Amino acid sequence: MTVKCEKCGEELLGAVNRCWRCGTKVELSGSASPPPPMADAGEDVVVAELAQPLPRTDARPRPPGTPVFRTRPSNPRHLSAAQGGAIAALVLGLMTTVASFYTALAAIPAALGLALGAWGLFSPRRGPAILGLLLCFLALTIASFTGAVGLYKQAYGHAPWEAPAEPAEPEF
Ligand SMILES: [Zn+2]
């Protein structure tokens, strides 16, 4: 015997006195005793009341005895902040990749971008976070190369791929 919820039309099976989807009280024709008034009436969380085992004949199978809650992000503020980390990592990655060709100091914001990107991985915006991580890693690689070349130039007076510079031409 099925009862349809008056509010949302959900088919309710078995001896339920409340719709598991919207929480509306359901009048059962065959119910012997009226359900006691619930304290949480009107609350947002919907709890399926499974006082007795229900026949599992509906189309959507659910594990028996599981309360049904509305799915929503547990902590929206934390998630949006992590999204900002993902975007910041992407921006930092783009900037430091360009800057790392000129100065090894770009490794500092690139390392910051790596941390922000790792933080952003915990947000829904995993794509920008991963891209930012890759760009920051690339920037770190280029910056270390730039730094190594700079050290080489300081030590030898010319870049590794150049012939020894003429003594009359100061590099800096
Ligand atoms: Zn309902």
Backbone and ligand atoms as CSV (ligand in chain L), in Angstrom:
chain,resi,resn,atom,element,x,y,z
A,1,MET,N,N,0.860,-1.200,0.000
A,1,MET,CA,C,0.000,0.000,0.000
A,1,MET,C,C,0.890,1.242,0.000
A,2,THR,N,N,0.643,2.118,-0.918
A,2,THR,CA,C,1.445,3.334,-0.995
A,2,THR,C,C,0.575,4.546,-0.694
A,3,VAL,N,N,1.204,5.530,-0.091
A,3,VAL,CA,C,0.540,6.800,0.223
A,3,VAL,C,C,1.314,7.894,-0.476
A,4,LYS,N,N,0.624,8.814,-1.091
A,4,LYS,CA,C,1.317,9.915,-1.759
A,4,LYS,C,C,1.338,11.129,-0.851
A,5,CYS,N,N,2.523,11.747,-0.817
A,5,CYS,CA,C,2.661,12.962,-0.027
A,5,CYS,C,C,1.842,14.071,-0.665
A,6,GLU,N,N,1.129,14.802,0.163
A,6,GLU,CA,C,0.288,15.881,-0.357
A,6,GLU,C,C,1.123,17.030,-0.905
A,7,LYS,N,N,2.312,17.230,-0.330
A,7,LYS,CA,C,3.103,18.413,-0.678
A,7,LYS,C,C,3.946,18.176,-1.916
A,8,CYS,N,N,4.737,17.074,-1.901
A,8,CYS,CA,C,5.674,16.880,-2.994
A,8,CYS,C,C,5.316,15.700,-3.876
A,9,GLY,N,N,4.305,14.949,-3.533
A,9,GLY,CA,C,3.881,13.868,-4.402
A,9,GLY,C,C,4.732,12.624,-4.307
A,10,GLU,N,N,5.639,12.584,-3.357
A,10,GLU,CA,C,6.493,11.412,-3.215
A,10,GLU,C,C,5.672,10.227,-2.732
A,11,GLU,N,N,5.915,9.073,-3.350
A,11,GLU,CA,C,5.217,7.861,-2.910
A,11,GLU,C,C,5.897,7.318,-1.669
A,12,LEU,N,N,5.129,7.157,-0.629
A,12,LEU,CA,C,5.673,6.693,0.646
A,12,LEU,C,C,5.188,5.279,0.882
A,13,LEU,N,N,6.121,4.461,1.294
A,13,LEU,CA,C,5.822,3.043,1.467
A,13,LEU,C,C,5.805,2.710,2.943
A,14,GLY,N,N,4.928,1.794,3.306
A,14,GLY,CA,C,4.945,1.250,4.646
A,14,GLY,C,C,4.345,2.188,5.668
A,15,ALA,N,N,4.697,1.947,6.918
A,15,ALA,CA,C,4.074,2.656,8.028
A,15,ALA,C,C,4.857,3.918,8.337
A,16,VAL,N,N,4.771,4.922,7.481
A,16,VAL,CA,C,5.427,6.192,7.761
A,16,VAL,C,C,4.353,7.196,8.122
A,17,ASN,N,N,4.702,8.107,8.992
A,17,ASN,CA,C,3.761,9.163,9.346
A,17,ASN,C,C,4.254,10.520,8.871
A,18,ARG,N,N,5.357,10.512,8.105
A,18,ARG,CA,C,5.960,11.775,7.686
A,18,ARG,C,C,6.704,11.507,6.387
A,19,CYS,N,N,6.589,12.466,5.470
A,19,CYS,CA,C,7.267,12.301,4.185
A,19,CYS,C,C,8.780,12.386,4.409
A,20,TRP,N,N,9.515,11.412,3.861
A,20,TRP,CA,C,10.972,11.427,4.071
A,20,TRP,C,C,11.625,12.497,3.236
A,21,ARG,N,N,10.943,13.041,2.258
A,21,ARG,CA,C,11.580,14.036,1.391
A,21,ARG,C,C,11.335,15.456,1.894
A,22,CYS,N,N,10.083,15.782,2.174
A,22,CYS,CA,C,9.790,17.172,2.521
A,22,CYS,C,C,9.352,17.336,3.962
A,23,GLY,N,N,9.100,16.255,4.664
A,23,GLY,CA,C,8.789,16.375,6.072
A,23,GLY,C,C,7.329,16.617,6.376
A,24,THR,N,N,6.486,16.647,5.337
A,24,THR,CA,C,5.073,16.881,5.590
A,24,THR,C,C,4.453,15.660,6.261
A,25,LYS,N,N,3.593,15.927,7.193
A,25,LYS,CA,C,2.913,14.818,7.869
A,25,LYS,C,C,1.974,14.125,6.886
A,26,VAL,N,N,1.951,12.838,6.991
A,26,VAL,CA,C,1.143,12.034,6.084
A,26,VAL,C,C,0.083,11.316,6.895
A,27,GLU,N,N,-1.159,11.447,6.459
A,27,GLU,CA,C,-2.251,10.741,7.128
A,27,GLU,C,C,-2.360,9.351,6.532
A,28,LEU,N,N,-2.156,8.382,7.364
A,28,LEU,CA,C,-2.280,6.996,6.904
A,28,LEU,C,C,-3.693,6.518,7.206
A,29,SER,N,N,-4.335,5.938,6.183
A,29,SER,CA,C,-5.714,5.486,6.381
A,29,SER,C,C,-5.767,4.300,7.331
A,30,GLY,N,N,-4.762,3.465,7.237
A,30,GLY,CA,C,-4.815,2.247,8.045
A,30,GLY,C,C,-4.053,2.357,9.349
A,31,SER,N,N,-3.559,3.538,9.666
A,31,SER,CA,C,-2.738,3.635,10.867
A,31,SER,C,C,-3.618,3.562,12.104
A,32,ALA,N,N,-3.240,2.737,13.044
A,32,ALA,CA,C,-4.082,2.511,14.211
A,32,ALA,C,C,-3.990,3.673,15.181
A,33,SER,N,N,-2.742,4.087,15.498
A,33,SER,CA,C,-2.587,5.154,16.476
A,33,SER,C,C,-2.044,6.387,15.774
A,34,PRO,N,N,-2.529,7.551,16.097
A,34,PRO,CA,C,-2.005,8.780,15.474
A,34,PRO,C,C,-0.570,9.019,15.921
A,35,PRO,N,N,0.270,9.526,15.031
A,35,PRO,CA,C,1.672,9.763,15.395
A,35,PRO,C,C,1.784,10.869,16.421
A,36,PRO,N,N,2.722,10.750,17.345
A,36,PRO,CA,C,2.911,11.818,18.334
A,36,PRO,C,C,3.491,13.044,17.666
A,37,PRO,N,N,3.167,14.213,18.157
A,37,PRO,CA,C,3.729,15.447,17.571
A,37,PRO,C,C,5.240,15.482,17.764
A,38,MET,N,N,5.912,15.838,16.676
A,38,MET,CA,C,7.365,15.833,16.720
A,38,MET,C,C,7.875,17.215,17.090
A,39,ALA,N,N,8.984,17.217,17.822
A,39,ALA,CA,C,9.542,18.489,18.269
A,39,ALA,C,C,10.205,19.234,17.127
A,40,ASP,N,N,10.698,18.483,16.134
A,40,ASP,CA,C,11.464,19.129,15.071
A,40,ASP,C,C,10.574,19.481,13.899
A,41,ALA,N,N,9.290,19.653,14.100
A,41,ALA,CA,C,8.415,19.994,12.995
A,41,ALA,C,C,8.798,21.357,12.440
A,42,GLY,N,N,8.889,21.441,11.133
A,42,GLY,CA,C,9.242,22.693,10.501
A,42,GLY,C,C,10.730,22.918,10.387
A,43,GLU,N,N,11.541,22.008,10.865
A,43,GLU,CA,C,12.980,22.184,10.713
A,43,GLU,C,C,13.410,21.830,9.308
A,44,ASP,N,N,14.607,22.232,9.001
A,44,ASP,CA,C,15.082,22.076,7.634
A,44,ASP,C,C,15.529,20.647,7.334
A,45,VAL,N,N,16.097,19.981,8.309
A,45,VAL,CA,C,16.644,18.652,8.082
A,45,VAL,C,C,15.501,17.650,8.021
A,46,VAL,N,N,15.539,16.840,6.991
A,46,VAL,CA,C,14.498,15.842,6.793
A,46,VAL,C,C,15.037,14.501,7.248
A,47,VAL,N,N,14.313,13.864,8.113
A,47,VAL,CA,C,14.735,12.569,8.633
A,47,VAL,C,C,13.679,11.539,8.262
A,48,ALA,N,N,14.143,10.477,7.673
A,48,ALA,CA,C,13.225,9.396,7.364
A,48,ALA,C,C,12.935,8.617,8.634
A,49,GLU,N,N,11.704,8.381,8.862
A,49,GLU,CA,C,11.339,7.638,10.058
A,49,GLU,C,C,11.084,6.196,9.661
A,50,LEU,N,N,11.957,5.351,10.050
A,50,LEU,CA,C,11.878,3.950,9.677
A,50,LEU,C,C,11.664,3.131,10.945
A,51,ALA,N,N,10.479,3.279,11.496
A,51,ALA,CA,C,10.203,2.525,12.714
A,51,ALA,C,C,10.126,1.038,12.416
A,52,GLN,N,N,9.593,0.705,11.269
A,52,GLN,CA,C,9.509,-0.696,10.893
A,52,GLN,C,C,10.241,-0.883,9.575
A,53,PRO,N,N,10.777,-2.060,9.328
A,53,PRO,CA,C,11.426,-2.302,8.034
A,53,PRO,C,C,10.422,-2.157,6.904
A,54,LEU,N,N,10.869,-1.390,5.903
A,54,LEU,CA,C,9.970,-1.103,4.800
A,54,LEU,C,C,10.216,-2.064,3.651
A,55,PRO,N,N,9.214,-2.381,2.896
A,55,PRO,CA,C,9.441,-3.160,1.669
A,55,PRO,C,C,10.196,-2.331,0.654
A,56,ARG,N,N,11.312,-2.880,0.130
A,56,ARG,CA,C,12.154,-2.113,-0.796
A,56,ARG,C,C,11.640,-2.348,-2.201
A,57,THR,N,N,10.585,-1.655,-2.551
A,57,THR,CA,C,10.013,-1.842,-3.876
A,57,THR,C,C,10.079,-0.581,-4.711
A,58,ASP,N,N,10.597,0.519,-4.180
A,58,ASP,CA,C,10.640,1.735,-4.989
A,58,ASP,C,C,11.817,1.673,-5.969
A,59,ALA,N,N,11.770,2.562,-6.937
A,59,ALA,CA,C,12.733,2.485,-8.045
A,59,ALA,C,C,14.131,2.864,-7.590
A,60,ARG,N,N,14.242,3.822,-6.671
A,60,ARG,CA,C,15.563,4.269,-6.246
A,60,ARG,C,C,15.966,3.516,-4.996
A,61,PRO,N,N,16.901,2.620,-5.104
A,61,PRO,CA,C,17.284,1.854,-3.915
A,61,PRO,C,C,18.090,2.686,-2.949
A,62,ARG,N,N,17.786,2.549,-1.689
A,62,ARG,CA,C,18.534,3.211,-0.634
A,62,ARG,C,C,18.890,2.168,0.413
A,63,PRO,N,N,20.016,2.362,1.054
A,63,PRO,CA,C,20.313,1.440,2.154
A,63,PRO,C,C,19.271,1.572,3.241
A,64,PRO,N,N,18.740,0.474,3.711
A,64,PRO,CA,C,17.662,0.556,4.703
A,64,PRO,C,C,18.156,1.135,6.000
A,65,GLY,N,N,17.295,1.922,6.588
A,65,GLY,CA,C,17.633,2.507,7.875
A,65,GLY,C,C,18.477,3.747,7.796
A,66,THR,N,N,18.731,4.256,6.587
A,66,THR,CA,C,19.586,5.431,6.455
A,66,THR,C,C,18.741,6.692,6.483
A,67,PRO,N,N,19.040,7.613,7.377
A,67,PRO,CA,C,18.325,8.899,7.333
A,67,PRO,C,C,18.679,9.655,6.060
A,68,VAL,N,N,17.701,10.312,5.531
A,68,VAL,CA,C,17.903,11.044,4.283
A,68,VAL,C,C,18.074,12.510,4.603
A,69,PHE,N,N,19.215,13.049,4.245
A,69,PHE,CA,C,19.469,14.471,4.440
A,69,PHE,C,C,19.623,15.138,3.089
A,70,ARG,N,N,19.331,16.391,3.065
A,70,ARG,CA,C,19.615,17.151,1.847
A,70,ARG,C,C,21.117,17.356,1.747
A,71,THR,N,N,21.628,17.116,0.558
A,71,THR,CA,C,23.062,17.304,0.366
A,71,THR,C,C,23.345,18.773,0.133
A,72,ARG,N,N,24.280,19.296,0.898
A,72,ARG,CA,C,24.699,20.682,0.735
A,72,ARG,C,C,26.134,20.782,1.225
A,73,PRO,N,N,26.864,21.774,0.764
A,73,PRO,CA,C,28.243,21.929,1.251
A,73,PRO,C,C,28.259,22.118,2.758
A,74,SER,N,N,29.182,21.427,3.401
A,74,SER,CA,C,29.207,21.479,4.850
A,74,SER,C,C,29.651,22.845,5.342
A,75,ASN,N,N,30.592,23.471,4.653
A,75,ASN,CA,C,31.132,24.747,5.117
A,75,ASN,C,C,31.357,25.644,3.904
A,76,PRO,N,N,30.325,26.376,3.479
A,76,PRO,CA,C,30.461,27.151,2.229
A,76,PRO,C,C,31.537,28.214,2.309
A,77,ARG,N,N,31.699,28.840,3.487
A,77,ARG,CA,C,32.690,29.911,3.577
A,77,ARG,C,C,34.104,29.360,3.357
A,78,HIS,N,N,34.381,28.210,3.968
A,78,HIS,CA,C,35.700,27.587,3.798
A,78,HIS,C,C,35.920,27.225,2.343
A,79,LEU,N,N,34.874,26.720,1.701
A,79,LEU,CA,C,35.026,26.298,0.312
A,79,LEU,C,C,35.299,27.491,-0.589
A,80,SER,N,N,34.579,28.606,-0.371
A,80,SER,CA,C,34.789,29.748,-1.240
A,80,SER,C,C,36.180,30.329,-1.023
A,81,ALA,N,N,36.687,30.266,0.209
A,81,ALA,CA,C,38.044,30.742,0.459
A,81,ALA,C,C,39.050,29.875,-0.273
A,82,ALA,N,N,38.828,28.561,-0.279
A,82,ALA,CA,C,39.732,27.676,-0.996
A,82,ALA,C,C,39.658,27.921,-2.491
A,83,GLN,N,N,38.468,28.304,-2.979
A,83,GLN,CA,C,38.356,28.669,-4.385
A,83,GLN,C,C,39.215,29.880,-4.686
A,84,GLY,N,N,39.228,30.846,-3.773
A,84,GLY,CA,C,40.105,31.995,-3.938
A,84,GLY,C,C,41.560,31.573,-3.993
A,85,GLY,N,N,41.921,30.559,-3.199
A,85,GLY,CA,C,43.285,30.037,-3.248
A,85,GLY,C,C,43.606,29.454,-4.607
A,86,ALA,N,N,42.639,28.770,-5.192
A,86,ALA,CA,C,42.865,28.183,-6.510
A,86,ALA,C,C,43.090,29.272,-7.551
A,87,ILE,N,N,42.258,30.325,-7.493
A,87,ILE,CA,C,42.386,31.409,-8.468
A,87,ILE,C,C,43.697,32.157,-8.246
A,88,ALA,N,N,44.026,32.399,-6.957
A,88,ALA,CA,C,45.278,33.108,-6.656
A,88,ALA,C,C,46.476,32.307,-7.143
A,89,ALA,N,N,46.416,30.979,-7.004
A,89,ALA,CA,C,47.513,30.138,-7.477
A,89,ALA,C,C,47.655,30.247,-8.993
A,90,LEU,N,N,46.502,30.310,-9.667
A,90,LEU,CA,C,46.542,30.418,-11.134
A,90,LEU,C,C,47.166,31.745,-11.552
A,91,VAL,N,N,46.742,32.833,-10.901
A,91,VAL,CA,C,47.275,34.156,-11.239
A,91,VAL,C,C,48.765,34.218,-10.907
A,92,LEU,N,N,49.122,33.743,-9.714
A,92,LEU,CA,C,50.535,33.749,-9.320
A,92,LEU,C,C,51.363,32.902,-10.280
A,93,GLY,N,N,50.802,31.769,-10.692
A,93,GLY,CA,C,51.539,30.898,-11.618
A,93,GLY,C,C,51.816,31.587,-12.935
A,94,LEU,N,N,50.787,32.288,-13.460
A,94,LEU,CA,C,50.971,33.004,-14.729
A,94,LEU,C,C,52.028,34.090,-14.583
A,95,MET,N,N,51.929,34.876,-13.488
A,95,MET,CA,C,52.847,36.006,-13.324
A,95,MET,C,C,54.281,35.529,-13.095
A,96,THR,N,N,54.416,34.522,-12.220
A,96,THR,CA,C,55.777,34.106,-11.881
A,96,THR,C,C,56.433,33.348,-13.028
A,97,THR,N,N,55.626,32.687,-13.873
A,97,THR,CA,C,56.224,32.011,-15.018
A,97,THR,C,C,56.886,33.029,-15.940
A,98,VAL,N,N,56.208,34.164,-16.144
A,98,VAL,CA,C,56.793,35.221,-16.972
A,98,VAL,C,C,57.998,35.841,-16.253
A,99,ALA,N,N,57.811,36.154,-14.960
A,99,ALA,CA,C,58.864,36.860,-14.232
A,99,ALA,C,C,60.100,35.999,-14.034
A,100,SER,N,N,59.910,34.667,-13.995
A,100,SER,CA,C,61.045,33.795,-13.699
A,100,SER,C,C,62.073,33.810,-14.821
A,101,PHE,N,N,61.676,34.273,-16.013
A,101,PHE,CA,C,62.663,34.384,-17.092
A,101,PHE,C,C,63.640,35.532,-16.831
A,102,TYR,N,N,63.243,36.455,-15.963
A,102,TYR,CA,C,64.056,37.647,-15.740
A,102,TYR,C,C,64.781,37.614,-14.411
A,103,THR,N,N,64.147,37.032,-13.396
A,103,THR,CA,C,64.776,37.050,-12.077
A,103,THR,C,C,64.469,35.765,-11.325
A,104,ALA,N,N,65.455,35.284,-10.619
A,104,ALA,CA,C,65.262,34.093,-9.792
A,104,ALA,C,C,64.388,34.386,-8.584
A,105,LEU,N,N,64.180,35.681,-8.289
A,105,LEU,CA,C,63.331,36.026,-7.147
A,105,LEU,C,C,61.883,35.624,-7.377
A,106,ALA,N,N,61.503,35.335,-8.626
A,106,ALA,CA,C,60.148,34.870,-8.903
A,106,ALA,C,C,59.852,33.541,-8.218
A,107,ALA,N,N,60.905,32.859,-7.751
A,107,ALA,CA,C,60.683,31.590,-7.052
A,107,ALA,C,C,59.917,31.796,-5.756
A,108,ILE,N,N,60.014,32.990,-5.164
A,108,ILE,CA,C,59.350,33.219,-3.870
A,108,ILE,C,C,57.826,33.245,-4.046
A,109,PRO,N,N,57.285,34.122,-4.946
A,109,PRO,CA,C,55.828,34.039,-5.146
A,109,PRO,C,C,55.388,32.722,-5.780
A,110,ALA,N,N,56.270,32.083,-6.535
A,110,ALA,CA,C,55.900,30.795,-7.110
A,110,ALA,C,C,55.700,29.754,-6.016
A,111,ALA,N,N,56.565,29.787,-4.998
A,111,ALA,CA,C,56.391,28.860,-3.876
A,111,ALA,C,C,55.102,29.166,-3.128
A,112,LEU,N,N,54.780,30.453,-2.994
A,112,LEU,CA,C,53.508,30.831,-2.379
A,112,LEU,C,C,52.342,30.306,-3.202
A,113,GLY,N,N,52.474,30.420,-4.538
A,113,GLY,CA,C,51.426,29.920,-5.412
A,113,GLY,C,C,51.248,28.418,-5.301
A,114,LEU,N,N,52.347,27.702,-5.074
A,114,LEU,CA,C,52.243,26.252,-4.883
A,114,LEU,C,C,51.396,25.933,-3.651
A,115,ALA,N,N,51.656,26.694,-2.581
A,115,ALA,CA,C,50.892,26.450,-1.354
A,115,ALA,C,C,49.425,26.782,-1.567
A,116,LEU,N,N,49.158,27.908,-2.242
A,116,LEU,CA,C,47.773,28.297,-2.489
A,116,LEU,C,C,47.077,27.280,-3.389
A,117,GLY,N,N,47.815,26.780,-4.391
A,117,GLY,CA,C,47.226,25.792,-5.290
A,117,GLY,C,C,46.896,24.501,-4.565
A,118,ALA,N,N,47.775,24.092,-3.646
A,118,ALA,CA,C,47.495,22.886,-2.863
A,118,ALA,C,C,46.258,23.096,-2.001
A,119,TRP,N,N,46.104,24.325,-1.478
A,119,TRP,CA,C,44.902,24.659,-0.712
A,119,TRP,C,C,43.674,24.615,-1.621
A,120,GLY,N,N,43.823,25.180,-2.829
A,120,GLY,CA,C,42.701,25.230,-3.759
A,120,GLY,C,C,42.254,23.865,-4.239
A,121,LEU,N,N,43.107,22.862,-4.073
A,121,LEU,CA,C,42.702,21.513,-4.477
A,121,LEU,C,C,41.519,21.016,-3.662
A,122,PHE,N,N,41.316,21.599,-2.474
A,122,PHE,CA,C,40.214,21.165,-1.631
A,122,PHE,C,C,38.933,21.930,-1.951
A,123,SER,N,N,38.938,22.736,-2.979
A,123,SER,CA,C,37.759,23.494,-3.374
A,123,SER,C,C,37.139,22.845,-4.611
A,124,PRO,N,N,35.925,23.240,-4.953
A,124,PRO,CA,C,35.343,22.716,-6.193
A,124,PRO,C,C,36.127,23.108,-7.434
A,125,ARG,N,N,36.929,24.176,-7.353
A,125,ARG,CA,C,37.668,24.621,-8.534
A,125,ARG,C,C,39.013,23.912,-8.586
A,126,ARG,N,N,38.978,22.632,-8.849
A,126,ARG,CA,C,40.220,21.871,-8.902
A,126,ARG,C,C,40.995,22.182,-10.173
A,127,GLY,N,N,40.280,22.515,-11.254
A,127,GLY,CA,C,40.964,22.782,-12.524
A,127,GLY,C,C,41.932,23.941,-12.425
A,128,PRO,N,N,41.461,25.138,-12.008
A,128,PRO,CA,C,42.401,26.255,-11.837
A,128,PRO,C,C,43.488,25.953,-10.820
A,129,ALA,N,N,43.153,25.204,-9.767
A,129,ALA,CA,C,44.161,24.894,-8.753
A,129,ALA,C,C,45.280,24.037,-9.347
A,130,ILE,N,N,44.897,23.030,-10.139
A,130,ILE,CA,C,45.910,22.146,-10.736
A,130,ILE,C,C,46.740,22.929,-11.746
A,131,LEU,N,N,46.061,23.750,-12.558
A,131,LEU,CA,C,46.778,24.552,-13.543
A,131,LEU,C,C,47.731,25.523,-12.848
A,132,GLY,N,N,47.250,26.137,-11.747
A,132,GLY,CA,C,48.114,27.040,-10.997
A,132,GLY,C,C,49.315,26.327,-10.407
A,133,LEU,N,N,49.081,25.099,-9.896
A,133,LEU,CA,C,50.195,24.314,-9.356
A,133,LEU,C,C,51.230,24.032,-10.442
A,134,LEU,N,N,50.750,23.641,-11.619
A,134,LEU,CA,C,51.679,23.324,-12.700
A,134,LEU,C,C,52.473,24.563,-13.114
A,135,LEU,N,N,51.767,25.703,-13.219
A,135,LEU,CA,C,52.445,26.941,-13.625
A,135,LEU,C,C,53.462,27.368,-12.583
A,136,CYS,N,N,53.106,27.252,-11.294
A,136,CYS,CA,C,54.041,27.637,-10.243
A,136,CYS,C,C,55.249,26.708,-10.230
A,137,PHE,N,N,55.005,25.428,-10.490
A,137,PHE,CA,C,56.119,24.484,-10.549
A,137,PHE,C,C,57.033,24.830,-11.728
A,138,LEU,N,N,56.405,25.157,-12.860
A,138,LEU,CA,C,57.181,25.576,-14.032
A,138,LEU,C,C,57.980,26.834,-13.719
A,139,ALA,N,N,57.315,27.795,-13.026
A,139,ALA,CA,C,58.006,29.038,-12.673
A,139,ALA,C,C,59.178,28.768,-11.751
A,140,LEU,N,N,59.005,27.844,-10.799
A,140,LEU,CA,C,60.110,27.497,-9.905
A,140,LEU,C,C,61.280,26.914,-10.699
A,141,THR,N,N,60.948,26.051,-11.658
A,141,THR,CA,C,62.002,25.435,-12.467
A,141,THR,C,C,62.748,26.495,-13.266
A,142,ILE,N,N,61.983,27.379,-13.923
A,142,ILE,CA,C,62.626,28.420,-14.730
A,142,ILE,C,C,63.423,29.359,-13.839
A,143,ALA,N,N,62.850,29.693,-12.664
A,143,ALA,CA,C,63.537,30.625,-11.772
A,143,ALA,C,C,64.844,30.031,-11.263
A,144,SER,N,N,64.836,28.752,-10.955
A,144,SER,CA,C,66.088,28.137,-10.494
A,144,SER,C,C,67.103,28.103,-11.627
A,145,PHE,N,N,66.604,27.873,-12.857
A,145,PHE,CA,C,67.508,27.916,-14.005
A,145,PHE,C,C,68.067,29.317,-14.194
A,146,THR,N,N,67.154,30.318,-14.083
A,146,THR,CA,C,67.608,31.705,-14.199
A,146,THR,C,C,68.621,32.042,-13.117
A,147,GLY,N,N,68.347,31.555,-11.896
A,147,GLY,CA,C,69.273,31.806,-10.808
A,147,GLY,C,C,70.617,31.143,-11.036
A,148,ALA,N,N,70.589,29.915,-11.569
A,148,ALA,CA,C,71.838,29.211,-11.836
A,148,ALA,C,C,72.638,29.931,-12.908
A,149,VAL,N,N,71.929,30.403,-13.923
A,149,VAL,CA,C,72.612,31.143,-14.984
A,149,VAL,C,C,73.201,32.427,-14.429
A,150,GLY,N,N,72.433,33.084,-13.526
A,150,GLY,CA,C,72.937,34.308,-12.909
A,150,GLY,C,C,74.197,34.055,-12.104
A,151,LEU,N,N,74.199,32.950,-11.345
A,151,LEU,CA,C,75.393,32.601,-10.573
A,151,LEU,C,C,76.569,32.310,-11.502
A,152,TYR,N,N,76.262,31.605,-12.586
A,152,TYR,CA,C,77.312,31.276,-13.551
A,152,TYR,C,C,77.909,32.551,-14.142
A,153,LYS,N,N,76.978,33.500,-14.458
A,153,LYS,CA,C,77.452,34.768,-15.023
A,153,LYS,C,C,78.314,35.518,-14.018
A,154,GLN,N,N,77.916,35.486,-12.747
A,154,GLN,CA,C,78.710,36.168,-11.727
A,154,GLN,C,C,80.081,35.518,-11.589
A,155,ALA,N,N,80.113,34.198,-11.709
A,155,ALA,CA,C,81.368,33.487,-11.482
A,155,ALA,C,C,82.297,33.592,-12.679
A,156,TYR,N,N,81.710,33.473,-13.869
A,156,TYR,CA,C,82.561,33.357,-15.058
A,156,TYR,C,C,82.463,34.579,-15.959
A,157,GLY,N,N,81.483,35.449,-15.712
A,157,GLY,CA,C,81.378,36.656,-16.508
A,157,GLY,C,C,80.644,36.480,-17.819
A,158,HIS,N,N,80.121,35.300,-18.081
A,158,HIS,CA,C,79.337,35.101,-19.305
A,158,HIS,C,C,78.363,33.959,-19.068
A,159,ALA,N,N,77.328,33.923,-19.892
A,159,ALA,CA,C,76.347,32.860,-19.768
A,159,ALA,C,C,76.954,31.533,-20.217
A,160,PRO,N,N,76.418,30.420,-19.714
A,160,PRO,CA,C,77.032,29.123,-20.038
A,160,PRO,C,C,77.047,28.835,-21.533
A,161,TRP,N,N,76.060,29.334,-22.259
A,161,TRP,CA,C,75.981,29.018,-23.682
A,161,TRP,C,C,76.714,30.051,-24.544
A,162,GLU,N,N,77.317,31.035,-23.890
A,162,GLU,CA,C,78.036,32.057,-24.643
A,162,GLU,C,C,79.531,31.780,-24.576
A,163,ALA,N,N,80.191,32.328,-25.556
A,163,ALA,CA,C,81.647,32.302,-25.503
A,163,ALA,C,C,82.095,33.239,-24.380
A,164,PRO,N,N,83.268,33.054,-23.842
A,164,PRO,CA,C,83.764,33.987,-22.808
A,164,PRO,C,C,83.679,35.414,-23.291
A,165,ALA,N,N,83.106,36.259,-22.438
A,165,ALA,CA,C,82.855,37.632,-22.845
A,165,ALA,C,C,84.183,38.382,-23.024
A,166,GLU,N,N,84.074,39.405,-23.833
A,166,GLU,CA,C,85.222,40.264,-24.011
A,166,GLU,C,C,85.474,41.022,-22.707
A,167,PRO,N,N,86.659,41.186,-22.292
A,167,PRO,CA,C,86.912,41.855,-20.999
A,167,PRO,C,C,86.453,43.308,-20.998
A,168,ALA,N,N,86.291,43.929,-22.178
A,168,ALA,CA,C,85.913,45.322,-22.211
A,168,ALA,C,C,84.400,45.517,-22.046
A,169,GLU,N,N,83.624,44.441,-22.025
A,169,GLU,CA,C,82.166,44.592,-21.947
A,169,GLU,C,C,81.648,44.126,-20.602
A,170,PRO,N,N,81.412,45.034,-19.693
A,170,PRO,CA,C,80.793,44.606,-18.417
A,170,PRO,C,C,79.346,44.189,-18.629
A,171,GLU,N,N,78.961,43.068,-18.042
A,171,GLU,CA,C,77.601,42.519,-18.259
A,171,GLU,C,C,76.538,43.320,-17.540
A,172,PHE,N,N,76.888,43.805,-16.359
A,172,PHE,CA,C,75.867,44.496,-15.568
A,172,PHE,C,C,76.215,45.972,-15.476
L,1,ZN,ZN,ZN,6.689,15.163,0.651
